[in-house]
Amino acid sequence: MQALFDALKQRGLMMATAESCTGGMIGATVTDLPGSSEIYERGFITYSNEAKQELLAVPFELLEEHGAVSPQVAQAMAEGALEHSNADIAVSCTGIAGPGGGTDTKPVGLVYIGIASRFGTTQSFEHHFTGDRHAVRTQTVDAALNHVLNALP
């Protein structure tokens, strides 16, 4: 986390988060560092599909066609966080932390992380994490922060 903090601060960039399966853990991790107000603009916790639509403008059709746990929705969440903030880069996550909720096509541990920025293209990354609910969520936080760091110019 310190490497991301330093990189954002050196570049004078702010980040935003749009979280579903982590329920605010990414934002909490970022704001654990003193001085985080220099690099963290805001966060959205959009656990329900309605919240994704209302707060991030994720299209209903996208949710209906692909489901909330999809690369398309992860990208739309990140883009929505960027559009509804003053941040330079946004990260999103949507997934199945378990222990229930998984299917054959979308198993427990499947997480999509989206990145949108004012200086690059929107991307999504598919992850298959293992362990219990806490482990999946913790791994998601770590991966999300690494994706932000790797996306910086």
N, C-alpha and C positions, 0 to 999 in steps of 0.2 A: 504494500500500500504506500509506503514511503516513496518508492520510485515513481509511482503514478502522481502522487502529490507534488513531488519536486518537478516532474516533467510538465504538469499542467501549470504550475506556478511560474516556472522559467519562461513558458510560452505565453503567459498571460491569458490562459484559457479557463473557461468554466464548464463544468459538466452537470448534466441532469440525469435522473434515473426514472425509469418506468418499470415497476416491479409487479409481478403477479405471484409466482410460486415462492418467492423469498419474502414477501410481505413486509418489505422495508429494510431487510438486512443489508442490502448494498449501501443504501443511504446511511444506515447506522454505522457501518464499517468506515465509510468515508468521514463521517462527522465525529468519529472517535478521536481523530487527530486534531490537536490544537491548531488553530488557524485554518480549519477546513472551509470557513466562509470565503476564503480567497479563491477556492477552486470548485466549490459546490454551490450551484445556483438553486436547485429545487428537486424534489422527488415526487413521483406519483405512485401511489399504491392502488393498483387497479386489479383487484382480485376477481371481480365478476366481469362478465361480458358487457354488462350495462355500463360499468365504470370505464372499461376500455373505450366504449363508444362515446360516452359523455365527456370524459376528461382528455382523451387522446385522439378523438375523432377516427377511431378504427372503424372502418365500414362494416355494417351489419352483414353485408353480402360476403365479405372476406371471412368473418367468423363462421357464418353458416356453411360456406363452401369448404373451408380448410380446417375449421375448428380453432379454438383458442390456442392450442398447443401446435403451432406450425411455424415454419420459417416466415411465411407471409405476414402472420400476425406479429411476430417478433419485430420484423422490419417496420410495420405500420406503427407499432407502439413506440419504437425509437424515433421515428419521424414525427409522431404526434408530440412526444416529449420535447423534441427540438422546436417544433412549431409553437408550442404553448409555453415557451420559456425564453430566457435570454442567454441560454447556454450555447456553447460552441460545439459541443459533442454530447450525445445522449446514448445511454445504454439501456437495453430492456431485457427482460427475461420472462419466459412463459414455459411452464413445464409441469411434470407430474412428479411431485415429491414423495408421494406414497403415504402410508403403506397401501392404500387402495387407490382406485381410479385408473389403474393401468389397463390396457387392452393388448391384444396381440400385435397390433400395428403401432400403438403408442404405449409402450411399457413404462412402468415406474422407473424413474431415473432419466427419462427423456426430457431434455431441456433445450430450448432454442434461445440463443442470446442474439439480440439485434444491436447494431451500432449505426448511428446516423450522425453526420457532422456537417458543418457549414463549409468544410474544406475537402470533402471526399464523397465517395459513393456510399449508399446504404448497403449494409451487409447483414447476413445472419449466419450463425454458426450452430451446428447440431452437436449436442453432447449426450453421452450415455453414462450417467453417473451411477455409482453403486453405493450400497449401504442403506441405513435407515433414513427416515425423513430429515433428521438434522444433518446427516452426512451429505445428502443430496443438496440440501439448501446451502450448506457451507461451501461445497464444491462449486456450486453455481456462483456464489459471491466471488470466490477466487478467480474463476474463469472470466466472469464479467469484467472485473477490474483489469485482468491481463489483456482482454480484448480492447479495452479502452486505451491502455498504454500502447499496444501494438498499432492502433489506428491513428495515433498522433503524428502530425507531420514532423 
